[in-house]
Amino acid sequence: MIWIQLIGVIFALDMMFITYFYHRRGVFFLHDTIIWMSIWIGLFLSVMFPQSLEIVIEPFQFIRVMDFMAVAGFFLIFSLLFVVFTRSRNNDKKIEELVRKLTLREAEE
């Protein structure tokens, strides 16, 4: 096992533990835990057995497994960034509506 694999395994195991810890504390719902555990298990397996990704790499004409993982990581990061952005916008709208209702309620009193 080379050093980058060791770092990847330690990172994936650590993130699995943190995900489980947040689920136990009630911070994550069950569907959040399932999604994040799937991501961390996928990372763990791809780091432990990179040769198993050869069947995915060949059709997309990547030269190395690391190239594929870098591209997949960018896709994942941008997807998660989009989800966080949309949730943030939804929360902004909800807060604005709540403030508007509270202001109208206070004005009526």
N, C-alpha and C positions, 0 to 999 in steps of 0.2 A: 504494500500500500504506500503510495507516494504521499508527500506532506499535504498536498491540496485535497486529496481524498480524506485524509485524517481531519483536516479542518472542516470539510464539508460534513463528515459524519458527526463530529462534535457539535457543529452548528445545528444540524437537523435534529439530533437528539435533544439538545437544549431547547429548541423551539417547540418540540413535541411536549416536553415537560412544562414549559411556560403556558402553552395552549391548554393542557390538562389542568394546570393550576388555576388559570382564569376561568375555566369552565366550572371547576369545583367552587370557586368563590362567587359564581353567579354573574360574572362579568360577560361571559360568552353564553349565548343560547346554544341549544343542541346543534342546530343547523350551521352556526358559525364554527363550532368545534369540529364538525364533520368536514367542512370545507378546508379549514386550516390544517387539520390532521392529514387530509388527503394530499395537500400541497407538501407538507413536511415528509410524509412517507414517500411520496414520489421523488422528492429531492434525495432522501436517504438511499432509496433503491437505485436511482440514477448515478449517485456518487459511488455506491458500493459495487455496482455492476454496470460500468459504462459500456462494456461490449454489447450489452443487451439493447442499447439504443442504435446499433448499427443498422437495424432494419428500418428505422425512422430516418436516419441520416442519409442513407443511400438514395432514396427517391428525391430528396430535396437537394442533393448534390453538395452537401457540406463535406469539407475535407476532414475535419476532426470533430470529435464529440464535444469538445470544449466550445467550438464555434456554435454548434447547435444549441448548447446550453446557454450561451451568452444571448443569442437571439431569442430563445424561449423566455429567458429572464427579462429581457426588455419588453416583450409582449405582455408578460405577467405583470410587470411593474406598471406599465401604462394602463392596462385593464383595471388594476386595483386603484390607480390614481383617478381614473374616470369614475369609478364607483364612489370613491371618497368625495370627489367633487360634486357629484349629483346629490349625494346625501347631505352634504354641507349646504347646497343651495336649497334643498327641501327644508332643512332645519332653519335656515335664514327666513324663508317664507313663513314658516310656522311661528317663529319668534316675532316677526313683524306683525302677523295677524293677532297674536296674543297681546302684544303691546298696544295695538290699535283698540282691541276690545277693552283692555284695562283702562286706557285713556278715556274712552267713551263712557265707561261705567263710572269713573271718577268725575267726569264732567256732568253726569246726570245727578250726582249726589250733592 
